[in-house]
Amino acid sequence: MTRTTRLVILFAAVLLLGAAGAGAVLHAAHRSGERNQEQAGGAPVRTGTVSLRPDTGRRLLVRNLAWGPHRDEIATVPASRPEGPRTVSGVKCLRFHAAAGTGICLQARRGALEDTYRAVVLDADLREVRHYPVAGIPTRARVSPSGHLVAWTVFVSGDSYAGTAFSTRTSIADVRTGAIDDNLETFAVVKDGRPYHASDVNIWGVTFADDSRFYATLATGGQTYLVRGDLTARTLTTLHRNVECPSLSPDGSRIAYKKRVPGAPADAPWRLYVLNLRDLTETATAEHRDVDDQALWADGSTLVYALPGDYGSDLWTVPADGTGAPRRLMRSAVAPAYLG
């Protein structure tokens, strides 16, 4: 091969790579622009009044992911018609939950150099009551059954639970007084019946039992644990291994959670399980796909969770007792909350 031929081949390769790169950039820009346009066949969306009041009928609230001008807004549908028209609120959240007339909305504020984040407490009319700056990317949010307490988790470093190179911070705030426990890692840990101290403790995924007791995940030494938290005593007590993102059942007897299973891919290690708190027996649900979400109890027997979809995430349901099969509940939605 002559020197001229090699130069021609090199020049052609550079042109091809440049064209491919430009094409990728244009496709990404076009795809990004489409997010502000309603998609044919997408969920019907309309503006209106969205309330967190518990006495206005059984409703499902979500973060709307349907492409269009109302993407990321909190939306509501009748619980009996989850694929029906959505009423959007104008309030945008990355993570959201609500109970008893209180909402917690984790928001991004886009800056010229970097984004910042905050946790916003909302009243029953979705008006801001107060807000707190948060130290990283929002990932989990919950409201206590009474509506008196809110909790959130953010990634301080990293952006995925799948690996080990991440750090979280979890906070609990009292919406009545504004008082906040900014970092649950300051609570005393009781592990296997003994006081425990370690520099690698991470806590995430609060689920409330009442206004003093909660459950969460604690990670240390390469293991994860279900912990029972006591706000009055400021303690975290380990109960069971290999539990992440717990969700307490309405009757307080079971925990839905994601469990790392042997043989699963490193970047998709979780399956959805239910733990009986009375005897600590585990039940695998019929959902065999990777679930990287904090599941929600739709009622005493059904779980709701998010899986990747065409426009971000879709909501799915599965029975909590291991029977049945997964069923898609709602397209282009995440962060569900049932009210009424």
C-alpha positions as CSV (number, residue, x, y, z in Angstrom):
1,M,0.0,0.0,0.0
2,T,1.5,3.3,-1.1
3,R,1.7,6.4,1.2
4,T,-0.9,8.2,-0.9
5,T,-3.3,5.3,-0.5
6,R,-2.9,5.3,3.2
7,L,-3.5,9.0,3.4
8,V,-6.7,8.7,1.3
9,I,-7.9,5.9,3.6
10,L,-7.1,7.9,6.7
11,F,-8.9,11.0,5.2
12,A,-12.0,8.9,4.4
13,A,-12.0,7.4,7.9
14,V,-11.8,10.9,9.4
15,L,-14.7,12.1,7.3
16,L,-16.8,9.0,8.2
17,L,-16.2,9.5,11.9
18,G,-17.0,13.2,11.7
19,A,-20.2,12.5,9.8
20,A,-21.2,9.8,12.4
21,G,-20.4,12.2,15.3
22,A,-22.4,15.0,13.7
23,G,-25.3,12.7,13.0
24,A,-25.3,11.5,16.6
25,V,-25.4,15.1,17.9
26,L,-28.2,16.1,15.5
27,H,-30.2,13.0,16.5
28,A,-29.7,13.8,20.2
29,A,-30.8,17.4,19.6
30,H,-33.8,16.3,17.6
31,R,-34.7,13.8,20.3
32,S,-34.3,16.5,23.0
33,G,-36.5,18.9,21.0
34,E,-39.2,16.2,20.7
35,R,-39.6,16.2,24.4
36,N,-41.6,19.4,24.2
37,Q,-43.9,18.0,21.5
38,E,-46.8,15.8,22.3
39,Q,-46.4,12.3,20.8
40,A,-49.0,10.6,18.7
41,G,-50.7,7.9,20.7
42,G,-49.3,9.3,24.0
43,A,-51.3,9.8,27.1
44,P,-53.9,12.6,26.8
45,V,-52.8,15.5,29.0
46,R,-54.9,18.5,30.2
47,T,-54.3,21.4,32.6
48,G,-56.5,21.7,35.6
49,T,-56.6,21.6,39.4
50,V,-54.6,19.0,41.2
51,S,-55.2,18.5,44.9
52,L,-53.6,16.4,47.6
53,R,-56.8,16.5,49.7
54,P,-57.7,12.9,50.8
55,D,-61.4,13.4,50.5
56,T,-61.8,14.0,46.8
57,G,-61.9,10.3,45.7
58,R,-59.4,7.6,45.1
59,R,-56.7,9.0,42.8
60,L,-53.2,8.2,41.5
61,L,-50.7,11.0,41.4
62,V,-47.5,10.6,39.3
63,R,-44.7,12.6,37.8
64,N,-45.8,12.8,34.1
65,L,-43.2,11.7,31.6
66,A,-45.3,11.9,28.5
67,W,-43.5,14.2,26.0
68,G,-44.9,17.6,25.6
69,P,-45.0,20.9,27.4
70,H,-46.2,19.3,30.7
71,R,-43.4,16.7,31.0
72,D,-42.2,16.3,34.6
73,E,-45.3,18.0,36.1
74,I,-47.2,16.3,38.8
75,A,-50.4,14.8,37.3
76,T,-53.4,13.0,38.6
77,V,-55.8,10.3,37.2
78,P,-58.6,8.4,38.8
79,A,-57.2,5.3,40.4
80,S,-59.7,3.2,38.4
81,R,-58.5,4.7,35.1
82,P,-54.7,5.0,35.2
83,E,-54.4,5.2,31.4
84,G,-57.1,7.8,31.1
85,P,-56.6,11.6,30.6
86,R,-54.1,13.2,33.0
87,T,-54.7,16.4,34.7
88,V,-51.4,18.2,35.2
89,S,-50.6,20.7,37.9
90,G,-47.8,23.0,36.6
91,V,-45.5,21.8,39.5
92,K,-42.4,20.0,38.2
93,C,-40.6,17.4,40.3
94,L,-37.8,14.9,39.8
95,R,-39.1,12.8,42.7
96,F,-42.5,13.1,44.5
97,H,-44.7,11.5,47.1
98,A,-47.8,12.5,49.0
99,A,-50.0,11.5,51.9
100,A,-52.7,13.1,54.1
101,G,-52.6,16.4,52.2
102,T,-48.8,16.8,52.3
103,G,-46.5,16.5,49.4
104,I,-42.7,16.3,49.0
105,C,-41.2,17.5,45.7
106,L,-37.5,17.1,44.9
107,Q,-36.7,19.7,42.2
108,A,-33.7,20.7,40.1
109,R,-32.8,24.3,39.5
110,R,-30.8,24.7,36.3
111,G,-27.8,26.9,36.5
112,A,-25.4,28.3,33.9
113,L,-22.5,26.3,35.4
114,E,-24.1,23.6,37.5
115,D,-27.5,22.4,38.7
116,T,-28.7,22.7,42.3
117,Y,-31.4,20.8,44.0
118,R,-34.0,21.4,46.7
119,A,-36.7,19.5,48.6
120,V,-40.0,21.4,48.6
121,V,-42.8,20.7,51.1
122,L,-46.2,21.2,49.4
123,D,-49.6,21.8,51.0
124,A,-52.9,20.2,49.8
125,D,-53.1,22.7,47.0
126,L,-49.5,22.1,45.9
127,R,-48.4,25.4,47.2
128,E,-44.9,25.6,48.7
129,V,-44.8,25.5,52.5
130,R,-41.1,25.6,52.9
131,H,-38.0,24.3,51.1
132,Y,-34.6,22.8,52.0
133,P,-31.4,22.8,49.9
134,V,-30.2,19.3,49.2
135,A,-26.6,18.1,48.6
136,G,-27.0,16.1,45.5
137,I,-29.2,14.3,42.9
138,P,-32.6,13.3,44.2
139,T,-33.4,9.6,44.2
140,R,-36.1,8.8,46.9
141,A,-38.9,10.6,48.6
142,R,-41.7,9.6,51.1
143,V,-44.3,11.2,53.3
144,S,-45.5,9.7,56.6
145,P,-49.1,8.4,56.8
146,S,-50.1,11.4,58.9
147,G,-48.6,13.9,56.5
148,H,-46.5,15.3,59.4
149,L,-43.1,14.0,58.3
150,V,-41.3,14.0,54.9
151,A,-38.1,12.1,54.0
152,W,-35.8,12.2,51.0
153,T,-32.5,10.7,49.8
154,V,-30.0,12.2,47.3
155,F,-26.8,10.9,45.7
156,V,-23.9,13.0,47.1
157,S,-21.6,11.2,44.7
158,G,-22.4,8.7,42.0
159,D,-25.8,8.3,40.4
160,S,-26.6,4.6,40.7
161,Y,-27.1,2.0,43.5
162,A,-25.8,-0.8,41.2
163,G,-22.1,-0.3,42.0
164,T,-20.2,0.7,45.1
165,A,-18.8,4.1,44.2
166,F,-21.7,6.2,45.5
167,S,-22.6,8.1,48.6
168,T,-26.1,9.1,49.8
169,R,-27.6,11.5,52.3
170,T,-31.0,10.9,53.8
171,S,-33.0,13.6,55.7
172,I,-36.3,13.7,57.6
173,A,-38.2,16.9,58.2
174,D,-41.2,17.8,60.4
175,V,-43.5,19.9,58.2
176,R,-45.3,21.3,61.3
177,T,-42.2,22.9,62.8
178,G,-39.6,22.9,60.0
179,A,-37.2,20.9,62.1
180,I,-34.9,18.6,60.2
181,D,-32.6,15.7,60.8
182,D,-30.3,16.5,57.9
183,N,-28.3,13.3,57.9
184,L,-29.5,10.0,59.3
185,E,-25.9,8.8,59.4
186,T,-25.6,10.7,62.7
187,F,-28.1,8.2,64.4
188,A,-26.6,5.5,66.6
189,V,-26.5,2.1,64.8
190,V,-27.2,-1.2,66.5
191,K,-26.0,-4.0,64.3
192,D,-26.7,-7.6,65.2
193,G,-27.6,-6.5,68.7
194,R,-24.4,-4.4,69.4
195,P,-23.4,-0.8,68.9
196,Y,-21.8,-0.3,65.5
197,H,-19.5,2.4,64.2
198,A,-18.0,2.6,60.7
199,S,-17.0,5.4,58.3
200,D,-18.6,3.8,55.3
201,V,-22.3,3.8,56.5
202,N,-24.8,4.9,53.9
203,I,-28.6,5.2,54.5
204,W,-31.4,5.5,51.9
205,G,-35.0,4.8,51.1
206,V,-37.0,5.8,54.2
207,T,-40.5,4.3,54.6
208,F,-42.6,5.5,57.5
209,A,-44.6,3.4,60.0
210,D,-45.8,6.5,62.0
211,D,-44.4,9.8,63.2
212,S,-41.6,8.2,65.3
213,R,-40.8,4.8,63.6
214,F,-39.5,4.2,60.1
215,Y,-37.6,1.7,58.1
216,A,-34.7,2.3,55.7
217,T,-31.7,0.7,54.0
218,L,-28.3,0.8,55.7
219,A,-25.1,-0.2,53.8
220,T,-21.8,-0.9,55.3
221,G,-18.9,-3.3,54.7
222,G,-20.3,-4.3,51.3
223,Q,-23.6,-5.5,52.8
224,T,-27.1,-3.9,52.9
225,Y,-29.5,-4.2,55.8
226,L,-33.1,-3.4,56.6
227,V,-33.0,-1.1,59.6
228,R,-35.8,0.1,61.9
229,G,-35.4,3.7,62.8
230,D,-36.5,5.5,66.0
231,L,-36.7,9.3,65.6
232,T,-37.1,9.8,69.4
233,A,-34.2,7.6,70.4
234,R,-32.2,8.5,67.2
235,T,-31.3,4.9,66.6
236,L,-31.1,2.5,63.6
237,T,-31.4,-1.2,64.4
238,T,-30.6,-3.9,61.8
239,L,-33.3,-6.5,61.1
240,H,-32.4,-8.4,57.9
241,R,-29.7,-8.5,55.3
242,N,-29.9,-7.8,51.6
243,V,-32.7,-5.3,51.7
244,E,-32.8,-2.1,49.6
245,C,-35.4,0.6,49.1
246,P,-38.0,-0.8,51.6
247,S,-41.7,0.0,51.4
248,L,-44.0,-0.8,54.3
249,S,-47.4,-2.3,53.7
250,P,-50.5,-0.4,54.8
251,D,-51.0,-2.8,57.7
252,G,-47.4,-2.6,58.8
253,S,-46.7,-6.3,58.5
254,R,-44.6,-6.6,55.4
255,I,-41.8,-4.8,53.5
256,A,-41.5,-4.8,49.7
257,Y,-37.9,-4.3,48.6
258,K,-35.4,-4.9,45.9
259,K,-33.0,-7.8,46.6
260,R,-29.7,-8.5,44.9
261,V,-29.8,-12.0,43.5
262,P,-26.9,-14.4,42.6
263,G,-26.1,-14.6,38.9
264,A,-27.8,-11.3,38.0
265,P,-25.8,-8.8,35.9
266,A,-23.7,-6.4,37.9
267,D,-25.6,-3.4,36.4
268,A,-29.1,-5.0,36.9
269,P,-28.8,-7.0,40.1
270,W,-32.2,-6.6,41.7
271,R,-35.5,-8.6,41.9
272,L,-38.6,-7.5,43.7
273,Y,-39.3,-9.3,47.0
274,V,-41.6,-9.0,50.0
275,L,-40.4,-9.6,53.6
276,N,-42.8,-10.7,56.4
277,L,-41.7,-8.7,59.5
278,R,-43.2,-11.2,61.9
279,D,-41.0,-14.2,61.0
280,L,-38.6,-12.6,58.4
281,T,-39.6,-15.0,55.6
282,E,-39.0,-13.8,52.1
283,T,-41.4,-14.1,49.1
284,A,-40.2,-13.5,45.5
285,T,-42.7,-11.7,43.4
286,A,-43.6,-12.8,39.9
287,E,-41.6,-9.8,38.5
288,H,-38.4,-11.3,37.2
289,R,-37.0,-8.2,35.6
290,D,-34.5,-5.9,37.3
291,V,-36.4,-3.4,39.5
292,D,-34.4,-0.3,40.5
293,D,-37.2,1.5,42.3
294,Q,-38.8,1.9,45.7
295,A,-42.0,0.0,45.2
296,L,-45.3,1.4,46.4
297,W,-48.2,-0.5,47.9
298,A,-51.3,0.3,45.9
299,D,-53.3,-1.6,48.5
300,G,-52.7,-4.5,50.9
301,S,-52.0,-7.0,48.1
302,T,-50.6,-5.1,45.1
303,L,-47.2,-3.4,44.4
304,V,-46.5,-0.6,41.9
305,Y,-43.0,0.1,40.6
306,A,-41.3,1.8,37.7
307,L,-39.4,0.0,34.8
308,P,-37.7,1.7,31.8
309,G,-40.1,2.6,29.0
310,D,-40.1,4.4,25.6
311,Y,-40.3,7.9,27.2
312,G,-38.4,7.3,30.5
313,S,-40.4,5.0,32.7
314,D,-43.7,3.1,32.8
315,L,-45.5,2.0,36.0
316,W,-46.2,-1.7,36.5
317,T,-48.0,-3.8,39.1
318,V,-47.6,-7.3,40.5
319,P,-49.2,-9.2,43.4
320,A,-47.2,-9.1,46.6
321,D,-47.8,-12.8,47.4
322,G,-45.7,-14.2,44.6
323,T,-48.7,-15.2,42.4
324,G,-50.0,-13.7,39.2
325,A,-47.9,-11.9,36.6
326,P,-46.6,-8.3,36.1
327,R,-49.0,-5.9,34.3
328,R,-48.4,-2.5,32.9
329,L,-50.4,0.1,34.8
330,M,-49.5,3.4,33.2
331,R,-47.2,4.5,30.5
332,S,-44.7,7.4,30.7
333,A,-45.0,7.9,34.5
334,V,-42.9,7.5,37.6
335,A,-43.1,8.4,41.4
336,P,-46.6,7.2,42.1
337,A,-48.7,8.1,45.2
338,Y,-52.3,7.0,45.9
339,L,-54.7,9.4,47.7
340,G,-58.2,9.0,48.9
